[in-house]
Amino acid sequence: MTFDPATRHQPCRDADEAIRTRQSIRAFLPDKPVPRATPKALSSAWFYDEEGSRLFQRIMALPEYYLTRTEHALLRDRADELLPWLAPDDRPLDLIELGSGDGEKTLTLCRALHERRVDATYRPMDVSAHALDELRRRFATQLPGMALEPVLGDYFLHWPATAPGRRQVAMLLGSNLGNLDERGAVALLQRIRAHLHDGDVLLLGLDLVKDPRVIHAAYDDAEGVTAAFNLNLLRRLNRELGMNFDLGRFAHFASFNPLDGAMRSFLVSTVAQTVSCTVLDREFHFARGEAIYTEQSQKYSVPMIERLAQLSGFENTQLITDPDAGYALVVWRRPVDGR
Ligand code: AVJ
């Protein structure tokens, strides 16, 4: 069985169900020799078990991981430039966040809307009930006046219910889009566009191409938290699929390619070894130096952003970046003449 690139990088699929699907591991770790073009690979959707989510929270606080900090500062300090695009008139808003997590960053934006007396309902959607509980608690204590309707769901499959006549503002932050290759990204963006009405907008947080050393450090931090996050995938396979990966025999490797702007993460087998899987009753062989491709984290240039907007049927209406131009908040609009 070969491995289907279309389903490879989908960050928010129902990871628990997927990982228990017997066929999935066969597809991702083919045991027969495969051409170089189809390496062993695991979906980055599977990073976020309990331990993985904890490790990702530690990543977000690392000095090298500039993404979260920069995005949060943009949402906090540049609301005046964003709001005219999100709330151009008196129509009430549905703020639909795809993959909200615990809502920490978005609270800042909601506070700005609330202070300006914009009639808005925040509809965060996430696959993690735990994250939505934290979000509820956060809003109850810090912004109790905000209308809040959390939705447990997967943004590849679901969309929150909205009332007619309200402006929809969809949000996909954290450079989460970067986990998808261009094909996957355009498919998701087209799906979002199909749920919006003419004139509705999408707010995207996207990490930008910059000094390759800065990007590389964000995915290979000195403390080794990102390495632990990557290796945790193997621990999960051991637990959930009865495998016997020796975590000491795989090494985290992160590589940024300035040619295509893709940051890629791998787990490299440091020795020739065979790993078995009791759930599938079979073995997987690894040559020394053979890699499992575990994640793509795309970095964007402005022309790439414009191309994505065009391919997915949006108008690129506003792009704001921090002073170093390291990160962008982008507002796209579904054209009013509706193509
Ligand atoms: C949550 C997918 C945006 O790709 O930067 C962080 C995940 N992986 N460090 C990213 C991640 C390694 C992160 N996203």
Boltz pocket constraint, residues with backbone or C-beta under 6 A from the ligand:
constraints:
  - pocket:
      binder: B
      contacts: [[A, 11], [A, 59], [A, 67], [A, 174], [A, 175], [A, 176], [A, 178], [A, 179], [A, 218], [A, 219], [A, 226], [A, 229], [A, 295], [A, 296], [A, 297]]
      max_distance: 6.0
